[in-house]
Amino acid sequence: SAQEMKHMESVSSLFQGEYQRPDPSSEREAFAAAGEQPWEMIMDKKHFKLWRRPIAGTHLYQYRVFGSYTDVTPRQFFNVQLDTEYRKKWDSLVIKLDVIERDVATGSEVIHWVTHFPYPMYSRDYVYVRRYSVDKENNLMVLVSRAVEHPSVPEDPEYVRVRTYESQMVIRPHKTFDENGFDYLLTYSDNPQTVFPRYCVSWMVSSGMPDFLAKLHAAALKAKKLEVRDYLAGGKAAESGAEKSPVTPAEHKGDGTRAPAQLDYA
């Protein structure tokens, strides 16, 4: 995570008013470490920039988003992404979003997520483990996810199972976790199991990413007035301090709470 933040530092001037746009090759090299393929910028918006690079030996891309907001606190932005119940309300693409298993010692969670895909494609479902960390000493917040298999969530013929998925987000407050302003770096890749040409998948990413980030930002703004679970405060609802009942494994079929050593997914 610290290494990812060094990449952020190298392009932090992208969000400064005095920024003079360099040539495209220098923008790519700013993100590419030694021996890695360079990143290609495919989108340059006010609040975020999007790069991609091909994954060797596949038809897939890895994507990287570098964004910044000044009207939302890092805590709000972090909590909105973790609160699955709240996401069901603000993300209209969600069909299902459930916590299948939780490790109370580490905070790792196995999630089952079913999402709409553009017509005429089938809806996709993901089973993934996610883990988060707050590094107060270095003023960082980290959220990582990757696809796993879980016995409680067999494949459903109604959906297409996405078996390759990875996501890492690093959030750096401009000041503190509770003051407006932060930068974030999101790196992710997945295999949507589609026979569409690569350029079609790239188009879906390019069209869908701005919409998703806009909804995420709006949801974070609304979170100021809502009882969104506060993951930095041990699960208390934000603002009001009221407890929100966490989803427990017992609420899902045939699954019980496991000890930390038994949760082998994280």
Disulfide bonds with the S-S distance in Angstrom:
none
